[in-house]
Amino acid sequence: MQRPQPSYEHCLITGASSGIGAAFARALAPRAGVLTLVARREERLNSLARLLESKSQVRCEVIALDLVKESGVSDLLVEMQKRSLPSVHLLVNNAGYGRVGRFGDFPFNDYREMFELNMRVAAELLYRLLDDLQEGPGRGVINVASAAGFQPIPYFAPYAATKAFLRSLSAGVAEELRSSGTRSLSFCPGPVETEFAKVASLESGFAKPGARAEEVVQIALGAYEKGRLEVVPGLINRLLAWSTRFAPLSLVLKVSAFVLKREIGGPSGTGPAIH
Ligand SMILES: NC(=O)c1ccc[n+]([C@@H]2O[C@H](COP(=O)([O-])OP(=O)(O)OC[C@H]3O[C@@H](n4cnc5c(N)ncnc54)[C@H](OP(=O)(O)O)[C@@H]3O)[C@@H](O)[C@H]2O)c1
């Protein structure tokens, strides 16, 4: 079946206040009718919305809330309904974060919130928007997973596990949606220089030099338009992701541990937060 051209009439982007989410907003603004921008930092979202509206015909809706809250997704959908927004054509499931360190270095509540945001919120949004996404031709979801989702990563283990979950969910659902023409792309970047990384003063080499958010977002949108299931920007990242299929797990773990261990500083062995 020939897949219909993607439609961007109403794009909903989570985590749009910085980094990759903001880059999606900038890239989609010239193509979209309405952009709904979601994150906690309202002022950031408002300035982005003002900028985009001044540069293109797009209408931006800012909804500032904490998606991790149990009612976060419901509150978002109710607010969208209150504002009589059109049904969603593209969902960009982007909000997420990780923690570098030994499993156990952080209070469990930190991990719980990460699991909530990276997995439950992404899955719940997709679930609750399934009808919207199948309502018309050319609709779909971009799930922002990570190259970290291709293998278990010591010292980054809970984060890598959340991204493996999202990759798997995205691809499984893609096949279920195929007959309706709805796209589901798992987007798996390696290190990207985001605003958060700068604010968090990540000094060590792991995330630097990272790719630019604009570049990887262009790659994601290109893959989405082609109806691909998954995309890993960058040859090295693709080779690393591919190699984990064939290398013995013990070797994969040793190499990842070697790279990540450098991120763990301080007497407690606790590293910085990293997205
Ligand atoms: N940067 C990388 O190297 C990299 C690589 C692979 C994958 N990724 C993935 O890319 C996605 C975007 O990350 P990024 O690199 O662009 O980092 P970022 O600049 O820190 O962006 C994270 C976004 O998530 C939002 N967010 C965090 N907690 C939230 C909450 N409780 N409720 C609502 N929004 C929340 C943040 O907004 P507020 O703080 O305003 O709420 C922010 O807009 C994440 O899923 C990350 O795992 C990043």
PDBQT file of the ligand as one rigid body, heavy atoms in Angstrom, charges set to zero:
ROOT
HETATM    1  N1  LIG A 301      20.887  14.747  24.443  1.00  0.00    +0.000 N 
HETATM    2  C1  LIG A 301      21.236  13.509  24.171  1.00  0.00    +0.000 C 
HETATM    3  O1  LIG A 301      22.430  13.169  24.118  1.00  0.00    +0.000 OA
HETATM    4  C2  LIG A 301      20.160  12.469  23.887  1.00  0.00    +0.000 A 
HETATM    5  C3  LIG A 301      20.539  11.308  23.218  1.00  0.00    +0.000 A 
HETATM    6  C4  LIG A 301      19.581  10.348  22.967  1.00  0.00    +0.000 A 
HETATM    7  C5  LIG A 301      18.262  10.544  23.364  1.00  0.00    +0.000 A 
HETATM    8  N2  LIG A 301      17.924  11.686  24.017  1.00  0.00    +0.000 N 
HETATM    9  C6  LIG A 301      16.519  11.847  24.430  1.00  0.00    +0.000 C 
HETATM   10  O2  LIG A 301      16.020  13.022  23.853  1.00  0.00    +0.000 OA
HETATM   11  C7  LIG A 301      14.922  13.492  24.613  1.00  0.00    +0.000 C 
HETATM   12  C8  LIG A 301      15.061  14.987  24.802  1.00  0.00    +0.000 C 
HETATM   13  O3  LIG A 301      16.201  15.237  25.605  1.00  0.00    +0.000 OA
HETATM   14  P1  LIG A 301      17.203  16.458  25.352  1.00  0.00    +0.000 P 
HETATM   15  O4  LIG A 301      18.527  15.882  25.110  1.00  0.00    +0.000 OA
HETATM   16  O5  LIG A 301      16.628  17.412  24.390  1.00  0.00    +0.000 OA
HETATM   17  O6  LIG A 301      17.279  17.065  26.820  1.00  0.00    +0.000 OA
HETATM   18  P2  LIG A 301      16.670  18.440  27.402  1.00  0.00    +0.000 P 
HETATM   19  O7  LIG A 301      17.178  19.573  26.623  1.00  0.00    +0.000 OA
HETATM   20  O8  LIG A 301      16.916  18.453  28.852  1.00  0.00    +0.000 OA
HETATM   21  O9  LIG A 301      15.125  18.257  27.159  1.00  0.00    +0.000 OA
HETATM   22  C9  LIG A 301      14.322  17.467  27.988  1.00  0.00    +0.000 C 
HETATM   23  C10 LIG A 301      12.916  18.009  27.883  1.00  0.00    +0.000 C 
HETATM   24  O10 LIG A 301      12.044  17.189  28.701  1.00  0.00    +0.000 OA
HETATM   25  C11 LIG A 301      11.241  18.068  29.490  1.00  0.00    +0.000 C 
HETATM   26  N3  LIG A 301      10.829  17.428  30.728  1.00  0.00    +0.000 N 
HETATM   27  C12 LIG A 301      11.635  16.870  31.664  1.00  0.00    +0.000 A 
HETATM   28  N4  LIG A 301      10.894  16.433  32.698  1.00  0.00    +0.000 NA
HETATM   29  C13 LIG A 301       9.590  16.747  32.406  1.00  0.00    +0.000 A 
HETATM   30  C14 LIG A 301       8.377  16.570  33.100  1.00  0.00    +0.000 A 
HETATM   31  N5  LIG A 301       8.328  15.996  34.316  1.00  0.00    +0.000 N 
HETATM   32  N6  LIG A 301       7.226  17.008  32.516  1.00  0.00    +0.000 NA
HETATM   33  C15 LIG A 301       7.272  17.609  31.308  1.00  0.00    +0.000 A 
HETATM   34  N7  LIG A 301       8.400  17.800  30.600  1.00  0.00    +0.000 NA
HETATM   35  C16 LIG A 301       9.549  17.365  31.154  1.00  0.00    +0.000 A 
HETATM   36  C17 LIG A 301      12.152  19.266  29.773  1.00  0.00    +0.000 C 
HETATM   37  O11 LIG A 301      11.376  20.431  30.029  1.00  0.00    +0.000 OA
HETATM   38  P3  LIG A 301      11.114  21.082  31.476  1.00  0.00    +0.000 P 
HETATM   39  O12 LIG A 301      12.359  20.903  32.285  1.00  0.00    +0.000 OA
HETATM   40  O13 LIG A 301      10.800  22.500  31.137  1.00  0.00    +0.000 OA
HETATM   41  O14 LIG A 301       9.944  20.346  32.024  1.00  0.00    +0.000 OA
HETATM   42  C18 LIG A 301      12.833  19.427  28.420  1.00  0.00    +0.000 C 
HETATM   43  O15 LIG A 301      12.034  20.191  27.557  1.00  0.00    +0.000 OA
HETATM   44  C19 LIG A 301      14.923  12.674  25.904  1.00  0.00    +0.000 C 
HETATM   45  O16 LIG A 301      13.941  11.676  25.833  1.00  0.00    +0.000 OA
HETATM   46  C20 LIG A 301      16.299  12.053  25.925  1.00  0.00    +0.000 C 
HETATM   47  O17 LIG A 301      16.320  10.840  26.627  1.00  0.00    +0.000 OA
HETATM   48  C21 LIG A 301      18.841  12.660  24.287  1.00  0.00    +0.000 A 
ENDROOT
TORSDOF 0
